[in-house]
Amino acid sequence: MSTPGTYRTGAVSAVVLCVEALAWAIGGAFLYSAAHYLPQFRFHRPDVLWGLLAGPALVLAFLIGLALKNRALHRFGSDPLIADMVPGVSSWRSTLKFLLLRHGFSFAVFALAGPQMGTRLEEVTAKGVDVVIALDVSNSMLAEDLKPDRLEVAKRALSQLIDQMSGDRLGIVVFAGEAYTQLPITADRSAAKLFLPSLGPDLVHTQGTAIGAAIDEARRSFGKDAAKGKAIIVISDGESFEDDGEAAAQRAAADGIIVNTIGMGSEQGAPIPIRVNGRMVGFKKDKDGQTVITKLNSGMLARIAAAGHGDYIHATAADAGVGRLVAKLRGMDQSKLGTYKFAGHEDRFQYFLAVACAMVLIGLLIGERTIHLRLGKHLPWHA
């Protein structure tokens, strides 16, 4: 038994820990069931669920706090004195208050994670421009003068571009020694993102850097229903020896298509690594046995951009110039590109948020002491 006026730490600890274990079991069963038996259920921001780990820390802090309060009370005075000076201490009201606040926090975390269940059809009217990305996937794009390598930085820039092109249509052309269309012009940005992991040198059997062929292939991608604003963005290191990129850019400009270029790499250059099963085994060498150094040809890319009435941007690992290009695209003539339907997810966070608010509100309203009215001692006529 605990001393009157102090907290029953042993019993409180047992109850709080049992409720904590039960809550984790129920939460785990819910998440497992949702993942395996409710395919339409998902969390929009699943990383927020890591916040649930703060719950056990709150429990530990609460129990330590009760123990420290008891210790301070015992240091203050004797047991009868404690009972008179701290009347009405209720271990169970304090415990209930804490449990409501602690598990209200968990429901709030679930709400912030954005639970979604079911789908709905949404109709949007797309208005924007048509853009074709010509991505260099030649072996020289594996050079590591940009970290982790030129191609990965280029793919990261392409991903950022896709995210920022709301309402626009996008196509992808890949090229090395030859060029072909990887993704026809589409308004489906999720489809464009699906292709990103697969983009690499293995897609094109003929090595080289045929920028002219890539621009011509991109130019042919614009159909009769193309938007007024049309642009080609060439992402390459500019080592083109196969054809005339400037002439191809001039042909595109004659068709009303702006050609922009993004340069990947450094002018100091870097060797081209050779990997087997993901492990680097050496560097590419020429026929004389010398290590090949691939360098950014910024002059070539700048001339191509000038011929195509566009801009040249030198990319770095931190900034590939996507923001500047998107701002330029926004300044082009916008066209109504059609009405599209897509499946959107129904938000269900409001149910979790309502429970969280109710639990926190009730917890805040609960006092931690029991009021004892001792009439005989406090009435004015008591002798």
C-alpha positions as CSV (number, residue, x, y, z in Angstrom):
1,M,0.0,0.0,0.0
2,S,1.1,3.5,-0.7
3,T,1.2,6.3,1.7
4,P,-1.9,8.6,1.6
5,G,-1.1,11.7,-0.4
6,T,1.4,9.9,-2.7
7,Y,1.1,8.0,-5.9
8,R,0.7,4.2,-6.2
9,T,3.6,3.9,-8.6
10,G,3.6,0.1,-8.7
11,A,0.0,-0.3,-9.6
12,V,0.0,2.6,-12.0
13,S,3.1,1.2,-13.8
14,A,1.4,-2.1,-14.3
15,V,-1.8,-0.6,-15.7
16,V,0.0,1.9,-18.0
17,L,2.4,-0.8,-19.3
18,C,-0.4,-3.2,-20.0
19,V,-2.4,-0.6,-21.8
20,E,0.7,0.4,-23.8
21,A,1.3,-3.3,-24.8
22,L,-2.3,-3.7,-25.8
23,A,-2.3,-0.5,-27.8
24,W,0.8,-1.6,-29.8
25,A,-0.8,-5.0,-30.4
26,I,-4.0,-3.5,-31.7
27,G,-2.1,-1.0,-33.8
28,G,0.1,-3.7,-35.2
29,A,-2.8,-5.9,-36.0
30,F,-4.6,-2.9,-37.7
31,L,-1.5,-2.1,-39.9
32,Y,-1.0,-5.7,-40.8
33,S,-4.6,-6.2,-41.7
34,A,-4.7,-3.0,-43.7
35,A,-1.6,-4.0,-45.6
36,H,-2.7,-7.6,-46.4
37,Y,-6.5,-7.5,-46.6
38,L,-7.3,-3.9,-47.6
39,P,-5.5,-3.1,-50.9
40,Q,-7.3,0.2,-51.2
41,F,-5.9,1.4,-47.8
42,R,-2.7,3.4,-47.7
43,F,-0.9,6.2,-45.9
44,H,-0.2,9.3,-47.9
45,R,2.8,10.2,-45.7
46,P,3.9,6.9,-44.1
47,D,7.2,8.4,-42.8
48,V,5.1,10.3,-40.2
49,L,4.3,6.9,-38.5
50,W,7.8,7.0,-37.1
51,G,6.4,9.5,-34.7
52,L,4.6,6.7,-32.9
53,L,7.9,5.8,-31.3
54,A,7.6,8.9,-29.2
55,G,4.7,7.1,-27.3
56,P,6.9,4.7,-25.2
57,A,9.2,7.7,-24.4
58,L,6.1,9.5,-23.0
59,V,5.2,6.5,-20.9
60,L,8.7,6.3,-19.5
61,A,8.7,10.0,-18.7
62,F,5.3,9.8,-17.0
63,L,6.3,6.9,-14.8
64,I,9.7,8.5,-13.9
65,G,7.8,11.7,-13.1
66,L,5.5,9.9,-10.6
67,A,8.4,8.3,-8.9
68,L,10.2,11.6,-8.6
69,K,7.1,13.3,-7.2
70,N,6.8,10.5,-4.5
71,R,10.5,10.9,-3.7
72,A,10.1,14.6,-3.3
73,L,7.0,14.2,-1.0
74,H,8.8,11.7,1.2
75,R,11.7,14.1,1.5
76,F,9.4,16.9,2.5
77,G,7.8,15.3,5.6
78,S,6.4,12.3,7.4
79,D,3.5,10.2,6.1
80,P,0.8,11.9,8.3
81,L,2.0,15.3,7.3
82,I,2.0,14.4,3.6
83,A,-1.6,13.2,3.8
84,D,-2.7,16.5,5.4
85,M,-0.7,18.8,3.1
86,V,-1.4,17.0,-0.2
87,P,-4.9,15.8,0.1
88,G,-6.9,14.2,-2.6
89,V,-4.0,12.8,-4.6
90,S,-5.6,10.3,-7.1
91,S,-3.3,7.9,-8.8
92,W,-6.1,6.7,-11.1
93,R,-7.3,10.1,-12.2
94,S,-3.7,11.0,-13.0
95,T,-3.3,7.7,-14.9
96,L,-6.5,8.1,-16.8
97,K,-5.6,11.7,-17.8
98,F,-2.2,10.6,-19.0
99,L,-3.5,7.6,-21.0
100,L,-6.0,9.8,-22.8
101,L,-3.4,12.4,-23.7
102,R,-0.8,9.8,-24.6
103,H,-3.1,7.7,-26.9
104,G,-4.7,10.9,-28.3
105,F,-1.2,11.7,-29.5
106,S,-1.0,8.3,-31.3
107,F,-4.3,9.0,-33.1
108,A,-3.0,12.5,-34.1
109,V,0.1,10.8,-35.6
110,F,-2.1,8.5,-37.6
111,A,-4.1,11.5,-38.8
112,L,-0.9,13.3,-39.9
113,A,0.2,10.2,-41.8
114,G,-2.7,10.8,-44.1
115,P,-4.7,7.5,-44.1
116,Q,-6.6,7.0,-47.3
117,M,-9.2,4.4,-48.2
118,G,-11.0,3.9,-51.5
119,T,-10.7,5.9,-54.7
120,R,-12.7,8.5,-56.5
121,L,-12.6,9.7,-60.1
122,E,-11.4,13.2,-60.6
123,E,-11.6,15.2,-63.8
124,V,-9.0,17.9,-64.5
125,T,-8.5,20.2,-67.5
126,A,-4.8,20.3,-68.4
127,K,-3.4,23.6,-69.7
128,G,0.3,23.9,-70.4
129,V,3.1,23.1,-72.9
130,D,4.5,20.1,-74.5
131,V,8.1,19.1,-73.5
132,V,10.3,16.3,-74.7
133,I,13.4,15.3,-72.7
134,A,16.3,14.0,-74.7
135,L,18.4,12.1,-72.2
136,D,21.9,11.0,-73.0
137,V,22.4,7.4,-71.7
138,S,25.8,6.8,-73.3
139,N,28.6,5.2,-71.3
140,S,30.3,8.6,-70.7
141,M,27.3,9.6,-68.6
142,L,28.6,7.0,-66.0
143,A,31.6,9.3,-65.2
144,E,31.7,10.4,-61.6
145,D,32.8,14.0,-61.8
146,L,29.2,14.6,-60.6
147,K,28.3,12.5,-57.6
148,P,27.2,9.8,-57.6
149,D,27.6,10.0,-61.4
150,R,26.4,12.1,-64.3
151,L,23.5,9.8,-65.3
152,E,22.1,9.7,-61.7
153,V,22.2,13.5,-61.4
154,A,20.4,13.7,-64.8
155,K,17.7,11.3,-63.7
156,R,17.3,13.2,-60.5
157,A,16.8,16.4,-62.5
158,L,14.3,14.7,-64.7
159,S,12.4,13.5,-61.7
160,Q,12.3,17.1,-60.3
161,L,11.1,18.3,-63.7
162,I,8.3,15.8,-63.8
163,D,7.2,16.8,-60.3
164,Q,7.0,20.5,-61.3
165,M,5.3,20.1,-64.6
166,S,1.7,20.2,-63.4
167,G,-0.7,20.5,-66.4
168,D,2.0,20.0,-69.0
169,R,2.7,17.0,-71.2
170,L,6.0,15.2,-71.3
171,G,7.8,12.8,-73.5
172,I,11.2,11.1,-73.1
173,V,13.7,10.3,-75.8
174,V,16.9,8.3,-74.9
175,F,20.0,8.4,-77.0
176,A,23.6,7.3,-77.3
177,G,24.9,6.4,-80.8
178,E,21.2,6.4,-81.9
179,A,18.0,7.7,-80.5
180,Y,14.5,6.4,-80.0
181,T,11.4,7.4,-78.1
182,Q,11.1,5.8,-74.7
183,L,7.9,7.6,-73.7
184,P,5.5,9.3,-76.1
185,I,4.1,12.7,-75.1
186,T,1.7,12.1,-72.2
187,A,0.0,14.0,-69.4
188,D,0.4,11.0,-67.1
189,R,3.4,12.0,-64.9
190,S,3.2,8.8,-62.9
191,A,3.9,6.8,-66.1
192,A,6.9,9.1,-66.8
193,K,8.3,8.3,-63.3
194,L,7.9,4.6,-63.9
195,F,10.6,4.7,-66.6
196,L,13.2,6.5,-64.6
197,P,14.8,3.5,-62.8
198,S,15.3,1.7,-66.1
199,L,17.1,4.5,-67.9
200,G,20.7,3.5,-68.6
201,P,23.3,2.6,-71.2
202,D,21.8,-0.8,-71.7
203,L,18.8,0.7,-73.5
204,V,20.8,1.7,-76.5
205,H,23.1,-0.9,-78.1
206,T,25.1,1.6,-80.3
207,Q,27.3,3.7,-78.2
208,G,28.2,7.3,-78.9
209,T,26.5,10.7,-78.4
210,A,24.2,11.5,-81.4
211,I,22.6,14.7,-80.1
212,G,21.4,15.6,-83.6
213,A,19.5,12.3,-84.0
214,A,18.0,12.8,-80.5
215,I,16.7,16.3,-81.4
216,D,15.2,15.1,-84.6
217,E,13.5,12.2,-82.8
218,A,12.2,14.6,-80.2
219,R,11.0,16.9,-82.9
220,R,9.0,14.1,-84.6
221,S,7.3,13.4,-81.3
222,F,5.2,16.5,-81.5
223,G,2.0,15.5,-83.3
224,K,-0.6,17.7,-85.0
225,D,-2.4,18.2,-81.6
226,A,0.7,19.6,-80.0
227,A,0.5,22.6,-77.7
228,K,1.4,26.1,-78.9
229,G,4.4,26.0,-76.5
230,K,6.8,23.3,-77.5
231,A,10.3,22.6,-76.1
232,I,13.0,20.1,-76.2
233,I,15.4,19.7,-73.2
234,V,18.7,17.9,-74.0
235,I,20.4,16.5,-71.0
236,S,24.0,15.4,-72.0
237,D,27.7,15.8,-71.5
238,G,27.9,17.1,-75.0
239,E,30.5,14.7,-76.3
240,S,28.9,14.5,-79.8
241,F,30.9,13.1,-82.6
242,E,28.2,11.4,-84.7
243,D,26.1,14.2,-86.2
244,D,25.3,17.9,-86.3
245,G,23.4,18.9,-83.2
246,E,23.3,22.6,-84.2
247,A,21.6,21.9,-87.6
248,A,19.1,19.7,-85.8
249,A,18.4,22.5,-83.3
250,Q,17.9,24.9,-86.2
251,R,15.3,22.5,-87.8
252,A,13.5,22.3,-84.5
253,A,13.5,26.1,-84.1
254,A,12.0,26.4,-87.6
255,D,9.1,24.3,-86.4
256,G,8.5,26.6,-83.5
257,I,10.3,24.3,-81.0
258,I,12.7,25.8,-78.4
259,V,15.8,23.7,-77.7
260,N,17.3,24.0,-74.2
261,T,20.4,22.1,-73.1
262,I,21.7,21.0,-69.7
263,G,25.3,20.1,-69.4
264,M,26.4,17.2,-67.2
265,G,29.9,16.8,-66.0
266,S,33.0,18.9,-65.7
267,E,35.4,20.4,-68.2
268,Q,38.3,18.7,-66.3
269,G,36.7,15.4,-67.1
270,A,36.7,12.0,-65.4
271,P,37.4,8.3,-66.4
272,I,34.5,6.0,-67.3
273,P,34.1,3.2,-64.7
274,I,33.5,-0.4,-65.7
275,R,31.3,-2.4,-63.3
276,V,30.6,-6.1,-63.1
277,N,27.6,-7.0,-60.9
278,G,27.7,-3.6,-59.4
279,R,31.4,-3.7,-58.5
280,M,33.9,-1.4,-60.2
281,V,36.7,-3.5,-61.9
282,G,38.5,-0.7,-63.7
283,F,38.1,2.1,-66.2
284,K,37.4,2.2,-69.9
285,K,40.5,2.3,-72.1
286,D,41.2,3.2,-75.7
287,K,42.8,1.0,-78.3
288,D,46.2,2.1,-77.1
289,G,45.5,1.0,-73.6
290,Q,45.2,4.5,-72.2
291,T,42.4,5.4,-69.8
292,V,39.6,7.3,-71.5
293,I,38.8,10.7,-70.0
294,T,35.4,12.1,-70.8
295,K,34.9,15.8,-70.5
296,L,31.9,18.1,-70.6
297,N,31.7,19.9,-74.0
298,S,29.9,23.0,-72.8
299,G,30.7,24.9,-75.9
300,M,28.9,22.4,-78.1
301,L,25.8,22.4,-75.8
302,A,25.8,26.2,-75.7
303,R,25.9,26.4,-79.5
304,I,23.0,23.9,-79.8
305,A,20.9,25.9,-77.3
306,A,21.6,29.1,-79.2
307,A,20.7,27.5,-82.5
308,G,17.4,26.3,-80.9
309,H,16.6,29.8,-79.4
310,G,16.9,28.2,-76.0
311,D,19.2,28.4,-72.9
312,Y,22.2,26.4,-71.9
313,I,22.6,25.4,-68.2
314,H,25.6,23.9,-66.6
315,A,24.4,21.4,-64.0
316,T,25.9,20.7,-60.6
317,A,25.2,17.9,-58.2
318,A,23.3,20.4,-56.0
319,D,21.4,22.3,-58.8
320,A,20.7,21.0,-62.3
321,G,18.9,24.2,-63.2
322,V,15.4,22.6,-63.3
323,G,13.8,25.6,-61.5
324,R,15.1,28.0,-64.2
325,L,13.8,25.8,-67.0
326,V,10.4,25.4,-65.4
327,A,10.1,29.2,-65.0
328,K,10.9,29.6,-68.7
329,L,8.4,27.0,-69.7
330,R,5.7,28.9,-67.7
331,G,6.5,31.9,-69.9
332,M,5.6,30.1,-73.1
333,D,2.2,30.0,-74.7
334,Q,-0.1,27.8,-72.7
335,S,-2.6,25.6,-74.5
336,K,-5.7,23.6,-73.3
337,L,-4.4,20.1,-73.6
338,G,-7.6,18.2,-72.9
339,T,-9.6,16.9,-70.0
340,Y,-8.4,13.9,-68.1
341,K,-9.8,11.6,-65.5
342,F,-7.7,9.9,-62.9
343,A,-8.4,8.0,-59.7
344,G,-7.7,10.0,-56.5
345,H,-7.6,8.5,-53.0
346,E,-10.3,9.3,-50.4
347,D,-8.8,10.9,-47.3
348,R,-9.8,9.3,-44.0
349,F,-7.6,11.3,-41.6
350,Q,-10.7,13.1,-40.2
351,Y,-11.8,10.1,-38.2
352,F,-8.4,9.6,-36.5
353,L,-8.2,13.4,-35.9
354,A,-11.7,13.4,-34.3
355,V,-10.7,10.6,-31.9
356,A,-7.5,12.4,-31.1
357,C,-9.2,15.7,-30.4
358,A,-11.9,14.0,-28.2
359,M,-9.3,12.1,-26.2
360,V,-7.1,15.2,-25.6
361,L,-10.0,17.4,-24.7
362,I,-11.3,14.8,-22.1
363,G,-7.8,14.3,-20.8
364,L,-7.4,18.1,-20.3
365,L,-10.7,18.3,-18.4
366,I,-9.9,15.6,-15.9
367,G,-8.3,16.8,-12.7
368,E,-5.6,14.9,-11.0
369,R,-7.0,15.2,-7.4
370,T,-10.1,13.9,-5.7
371,I,-12.1,16.6,-3.8
372,H,-12.8,15.5,-0.2
373,L,-15.3,17.8,1.7
374,R,-14.7,17.3,5.4
375,L,-17.7,19.2,6.8
376,G,-17.1,19.0,10.5
377,K,-13.6,20.4,10.3
378,H,-14.4,23.4,8.1
379,L,-17.8,24.6,9.3
380,P,-17.6,27.9,11.2
381,W,-19.4,26.6,14.3
382,H,-16.9,23.7,14.7
383,A,-15.3,24.0,18.1
